[in-house]
Amino acid sequence: MRISAFHKERGDSVSFTRGCSPELRLVPWHRVYVSSLFTYELPRTVKTVEYYLPVVENPAEDLFVGGIGATLLPEYIGRRVPCRVIAGALDRRNALGLGEEAIAEFIPDYTLLNSVAWKYQPEDAYFVRVSMGCIRSCKFCAVPRLEPCFRYLQSVSEQLNAVRAKYGERHDLVILDNNILALEKDRLFRTIDEIKDQGFHKGGRVENKKRAVDFNQGIDARLVTPEIATRLSTICLSPVRLAFDYDSVENEYKTAVELLSSAGFATFTTYVMYNYNDTPESFYRRMSVNLELSVRLGIRVTGFPMRYVPIADIDRHFVSKHWKWRYLRGIQCILNATHGMVSPNPAFFEAAFGQDFEQFLEICAMPERFIIYRNKYAAEADAWRCEYRKLSASDRDTFLDVLESAHKSRSRPRFFESAQRFRLLLHFYYPDES
């Protein structure tokens, strides 16, 4: 959106699309910009770049690739396709080679997203950044590499007033900071007051429709104090986004939820990372903590599980040492059925994830269709469960390894011949092959 604003200011014609567009590929372009997302999307990014090679005269000069993946693994793209890789944020002069000021300082082109059928959510919001970087150095996170220095950028008021002057009033406010609570106390409180004074006070409305403020990357539970919780309660923050990524932050996480609940917040979305240095038991217990907080405080803490992938991996196949591939696949199936969220409703939670940890592991080990379509395959699932429970703990461990090997095998019939001891169970997973 900022790149578009820069080019339109020059008088250029700009088009935007998602992925590969046959219509746009028929047009000769002076420049093409491709944005990369996470590193595990880089193979698709390269295919997209290859798709648009014919539309520019000199790809090595006129086809640009930037974004997260390009910053973390610039050599992956550079070795595979001719283009100009731009690593890092566009916060420096002449990054695009046209003598421009820092692109990061341009007001985003809010009309750009109207050119595609895809509906971006929220549709009618201001997008701002008050700070960049983070004070933490979490090894699982790419922010320390993408934005190594934590610093203040610009006030909310300046950004919103500039957008209003160019595009008019917008309904909601999305703040994209990595760790906004890490701002110096006086500046943080001034920022919250600015948000309130800009029309996003608690209960704020436009044309009788409630407004919302979304700290989209979440707020740091370890930095929540009674004073901060009270200040946040003066704006129309919804939902409150937090993270509960590992066991050692449990007490601080619980305290943060309790403080924010006491300040009047009732709706939370908590990111719960798994497949890093945790165990399946830790993951289940952290989700159970959200359930306990919901019931005890009379609030809704919806879990948002996020599977860890190393920040330099080009696929999503990573399985950490404490996990089994089958358990990860089982969680994916559960989340497919729950639309990626974990409800704080006790009955819903128990139906999806089990009444206890042992039942959770058993659900994750089930064949995929039994997990996703519980009612349809209830009788077959009972038969599977009867066979599965006959296995000793060590045999279950071996069987889960067999399932991973079967998943990776290019010749399953031959593989099944070597796994006859589990023939009955394998038939539930591969009824047409085993």
N, C-alpha and C positions, 0 to 999 in steps of 0.2 A: 504493500500500500504506500509506503514511503518512496520506494523506487518509482512507482507510478506518478506520485505527486511531483517528483523531480522532473521526470520526462515531460509531463503535461505542462509544467511551468516553462519548459523550453519550447513548447509548441508542438511536441511530438504526439503521434497517435499511439495509444496504448491499448492492448487487448490482454485479457487474463483468461486462463483456463486451468482446469484440474487435469493433470495427466496428459495423455496423447489425444490431440484433436485433429481428425482428418481434415476438417475445414481449414484450420489455421496452418496446417502443413502444406496447403496448396498456395499459400501466400509467401512472397519473398519478404524477409524482415531484415532490418538493419541490425537489430540486436534481439537476442533471446536470453531471458533470465530463468534459470531453473533452481528452485529451492529444494534442498535436501532436508529430510527429517532425521530420524534416529539412524544410527549406523546400520542397524539390521534392515533398513530400507534402501541401503546404497545399491544393491544389485538392481532394484527397480529404478532407482535414480539414473543409473548408467543407461539402462534401456530407454528411458525417457529422453536422455541427452542424445543417444544414437538416433532416436526417432526424428529429432528436429535438426540433425546435422545438415540435411539438404536445403533448409530454408534460409541459411545465411551464407554469404559469399565466402567468409573465412572463419570457420568454427573456432580456430585457435585464438582468434581475436574478438569475435563477435558473439560467442555463445558462453555465457557466464553461469557458473554453478557456485552457490553459496549455501549458508545455513549450518545447522548443527553437524550433520554427517560430514559435510565438506570441511568443516573446521577440525573435527576430531580425526578424520582419515583422509586428508587431501590427496595423498599419494594413491589411494585406491581408485579414485576417479581419474586422476591425471595419467595413470598408467594404462587405462582402458579406453579412453576416448579423447579426441582433441577438443579442448575447451579451455577457458580461463577459470581456474578455481580461485575463489576469494575466501580465504580462511579468516575467521574472526568476525566481530561485529562491524557494521558499516558506520563506525563512529569516528572516522578520520577523513580528512580532506582528500579528494581525488581517488577514492577507492575504486570508482568505476572508470577512471581514466578520462573523464571529461572535464576536469578542473572544478568539479562540483564541491560545494561545502559538504560537511558530514551528512550523509543520508539520514542518520539517526535523528537529526535535528529537524527534518521536514515534518510538516503536519501530514498524517496518513491520508491517502485518497480514499475516503469512505464510499465513494461511488463505484469503486473498482469491483466490489463483490456483487454488484447488481448485474454484472455481465455474464454470470453463469447461473445455470438452473439450480445448482447445489445451494441449499439454504444453510448458511453459517449461523451458528447460535452463540450468543444472542444476536438477533438481527439488528437491533436498534440500541447500540451502546457506544459510549466513549471507551477507547482503549488507551491507557496511559501507563507510563512507568515513572515512578518517583525515584527509584534507586536501581542500581545494577550490581551484580555480584552477590556474594553471601559471606557472612563472617565464619561459617562452618567450613570444614574441610572433609566432608564425608567421602570416603573412598568409592562408594557406589554411585556418586553423583558426578555429572559432567560439568556442573556450573563452575567449580574451581578452575577448570581448564578453559571453559568458554568465556568466562568473565572473572578473571583472577583477582581483581581489586574491587572491594565493596566501596561504593561511593554514591553520593546524592546526585541526582540529575536535574530535576526541575519540579517546580511546585505544581500541584494539581490545578490550582486556579489558572495559572498561565496556560496550561495545556487545554483545559476545557474552554476557556474564553477564546483561544485561537481556533478551536474546532467550531464553536458556535458561530464565530464571525464568518467562517467559510462555508459551513454545511448546515448551520442551524442547530436547534436543540435536539439532543438525543435522550433516550429514556433512561437507560441503565448505565452503570459505571463498572468497567472491568479493569482491575489494577494488576499488572503482570509482573510485579516485583518478586524476586526469589525469596527475600526475607525482609519485608518492610518493617517488622518490629525491631530489627537491628539498628534502625536509625537512632541517632542521639535523641534522648528523651524529649527535649523541647521541640526539636524538629518533627518528631513523630506526632506529638500532640498538636502542633500547628497544622500538620497534614490532615489529621482527623477533623480538626475544626474547619479547615478549608472544605473538606468533603461535605461536612454538615452545612456550611454556609452556601455551598454551590447548589443546594436543593436536595441533597441526599441525606437529610436528617431522618431520624427515626420516624416512621410513618409517612415519609415523603411520598407524594403522589403527583402525577401529571395526568390531567383529564380523567381524574378519579381512578387511575390505574397505579397500583403500588410500584414504586421504584425499588431497585436493588443495587447494592454494592457487592462486588465479588472480588475478594483477594484470590485470584484464580490459581496461583501457585501454592496457596495455603499460608497460614501463619505459624510461626515457630512456638510450639506449646511450651518450650523451656523458657521463653521470654515473657509469657503471660503473667502479669501481676494483677492484684486487685484494682489498682489504679488504671492499668491498661484496659482491663475488662470493662470497667465503668465507662471509660472514654469511648470504647468501641460501641457500647450500648446506645450512644447518642446518634449513631448513623444507622441507615437501613441496610446493615450487613446481613446477607442471606445467600447461601448458607455459610456457616462458619466452617472453613476447611482447615483441617489439622492433619498431622501425620503421626503414625504409631508404627515406626519401622523396625524397632528392635526392643528387646525386653528391658534394657537398662534405663529407658526413658519412661517406664510405666508410671512411676509415682508422679513425675512432672506432668505427664500427659493427663492422668486422672485429675490432678490439681487444676490444670488449665480448664478442663471440661467443667469441673465443679464451679470454678470462679466465673466462667462465662455463663453457665446455667444460672448462677445466683444473680448475674447482671441482667438476666431476662432473655437469654438466647435459648431456643428450644430445638433448633434444627442444625445438625452437624453432618459434615461429610468427612470421613477420616480415611486417608490413604494408608493402606496396610501392605507393606512390601513383604514379599516372600521369595524363597529360592536364593537368598544371599548367604549370610552366615547363620541363619536361623535354622530351626528344625520344623517339621510338620506340626509337632506338638506346640511349639512357640506360636506358630501362625494361628492355630485353632484357639489357643488361649487368648491371644490378643483380640481376635474377633469376639470371643466370649466376654472380654472386658467391656467392649462396646455395648454388648447386649445387657450386661449387668448395670452399666451406667445409665442406659436408656430406661430400664425398669426402675432403678432406685431413684433417679432424679426426675422421672416423668418427662423425658425428652426423647428425641429421635437422633441416634448416632448411627448413621448409615455407613457401612464399611465399603470401601472401594479398593479391593485387592489389586496389587500391581506386581506382576512377575518381574523379578530382577533379571536383566540381561547385561553382561559386561559392556561398558561404554565403548569398547572398540570391536565388538563382535558384529559380523555382517549377517547373522541369522539369529533366530530365537531358540536355538537348540540347547542352550546351556542348561546343565543340570548340576546344581551344587552338591557338595559331598554328603550333605545330610538328607538329600531328597532322592526320590525315585522318579524316573520319567513318568510312570503310570500315575503317580499321585498328582504331578503337575498337569497331566492331560485330564485327569478326573476333575481337578479344580476348574480347568478351562470349560469343561462340559457343564459343570454346575453353574458357572457364571454365564454361559450361553443361555441357560434356562432362566436366569435371574436378571438378564440384561446388564451384567457386569457389576451389579450392586448386591450388598448383603443387607437385607432388611433387619431392622432392630426388633421386629415382631418375634417374640419367642417361638410361637408355633411355626412361623415361616422359617426361622433359623434352624430349628430342629429338623424340619422336613428336608431342607436343602443340605445341611451340613452335619446332621446327626445330633443325638442327645448327649454324646460324650465323645472323647477323642478316639476311642476304639471304633465307634460307629462311623466317625468321620473318615478314618483310614479305609474302612470297608467300603464306604460309598465311593471314595476316590479310586478304589481298585476295580470297581465294577466296569463291565463293558459300556461303551459310550451311550448306546441307545437306551440302556437301562437307566442311566443317570438323567438323560435329557427328557425321556418319555416314561416317567415313573409309572403312571397308571396303566399305560398301554402294555408295558412289559412286566407288570407286577408278578405274574405267575412264573415267568421265566427267571426273573430276578430271584425269586424264592428258591428255585432249583439251583441257580448259580451259587447262592449264599450257602446252601446246604453242602455243596461240594467244596467251596472255598474254606469253610470253617473246619473241614477235616484236616486241613494243612497245619502242620506245626509252625511255630514262629520262623524257624530257619527255612522251612520249605516255602513259606509265603515269600520270604525275602528272595529266595531263588526264583520262584515263579514270577515275581515282579521284574527280575532281571531278564527272564525269558521273554516276557511281554515287550520289553524294550528292544531286545534283539530281534524279535519277530517284526516289530515296527520298522526296524532298519533293514531287514532282510530283503534282498532283491529276488530271492527264490524261496517263497514261503513254503510250498509243498515239501521241498527238500529239507527245509529247516524243521518243519513239523515232524518229519521222520526221526529227527534226532531228539525230539522232546516228547516222546511217547508217554512218559510218566505223568504228564500234564494234559494228555489228549482230551479228556472229558471237559476240563476247564477251558482249554483253548478253543473248543468248538463253540462256546458261548461268544467268544470274541470274533472268530472267523468261521461262521457256520457254513460258508460255501467253499472253504479252503482246507479246513482241518479234518 
